[in-house]
């Protein structure tokens, strides 16, 4: 029994009706879906709850009936910047769902680089039997910036690889998970002896452009950077400049200042830059729906929602 | 103080003197090194302890003074087969040293395949932004054949990736580490629903050729095989045959029936076969020396040695 039947709109450029169907199957009857700004405008009047991905917020005005927006992603910087909507509206994001997949992505590339799979692949093409001593993750130092559900899962896997683990976070609430914890005032000390820096931070006014030329040059020249947070955490031009001078061993980038990455971007051709198309933490419809439906039940029963965004912190 | 000064010979085709030097620095004075059969013959008379790698056992007769042979590797099938030396001589192998490196190798390739890094690399070359839903290790089933120090480390890392873990071993002494344990009489049940089969077994008369056509065809057609044990565990021609018919998603092979892999071997060109030159578990001189010196101290003090080979079991 659903205590009330709120009006729900699902917005997504693709697949919105799939989500709507799943929600209806859970007993909610007033569920509509839209995939364009025009469709959204036509359906928003009276909507109480919006489940959305890439919502055209510049084109569509939100109705006064709206009480809750659930994003299908983990990052909500688009919503939070510029006070786009009344503080009476609750904003939630998906949490605890991207940690596993993103940590798998991170360790896929850490091991790919450490074991030098490119060299092994090239040797096989030449039919060349060429043994060499590969490097190890064990005993290397990994720094995880951001210790939310994603950062924590990276830390957990780093433990299984017997790495030294450093962490940086705003709240320090997970400081006991790492060997050495740093605050945002200590970025320089945090990065200076890392072998691997993993960015899992949200984009906020405090984190935007934090990895700039000065901080990059503070890092060891043999270090690797992996960005699975947001592109704007890194000043891309600074990264291009320092890497062109031979600084850093590799950069693995899943997120960019502009996505899709511009065809003319220098990253594409740089031999130590590994580009992936923002796929490390996929929003899987079934799992997003599970999260949303559990949140809907909490909403209907007047319980606190999961993943509520603190607009002051920005995540 | 070393209670006695046994005559020690280090044999290795390359770098024997490096090992000898380390051993001398630990207080042992009677240490010689050889890198050819002729050198070994000239120095073996009166030798009590032999530390060796790729010893030319078909060309060199062992002296009656010999009491202990320490192999620099984990696999000793060459020594054990054919009753090559008196049972009065103790044979030891390196244990507990290859688990970490080999498990890193295994997960490097599991993640490389699962995250489809080849597809991502090819897309970058074409400057193509082409997001797709990658697969996950999480919830997949891994089967680890052999639960010695190497297999146990693979199991430990598999836990960090939230995999289902099955294991097969002779003794069952580590059965509690896996979700489901199988004996060597249960190979068919063991392999039938695995997503990944990892071979970490020693080569014995029981394990030689165990992965033959019948057992391969018992596996799921989407399964991956990783061999970090010994090449002869797999009937290579059977693997070629079933994979040419589209069975198995991939085979990652670090060991082969004949090494170096023959230039004419079909594996080189097969698109889903990943060949590496027996480098997953490197014998690192410093770590081998540490192990040997600890064993030497035990030997000098009449304590049981580490890594003693049971010649009946063959490892």
Interface residues (C-beta under 8 A of the other chain):
Chain A: X100 X101 X104 X105 X107 X108 X109 X111 X112 X114 X115 X117 X120 X121 X123 X124 X127 X129 X130 X131 X132 X133 X134 X136 X137 X138 X156 X157 X159 X160 X161 X162 X259 X260 X261 X263 X268 X274 X275 X276 X277 X278 X279 X282 X284
Chain B: X100 X101 X104 X105 X107 X108 X109 X111 X112 X114 X115 X117 X120 X121 X123 X124 X127 X129 X130 X131 X132 X133 X134 X136 X137 X138 X156 X157 X159 X160 X161 X162 X259 X260 X261 X263 X268 X274 X275 X276 X277 X278 X279 X282 X284
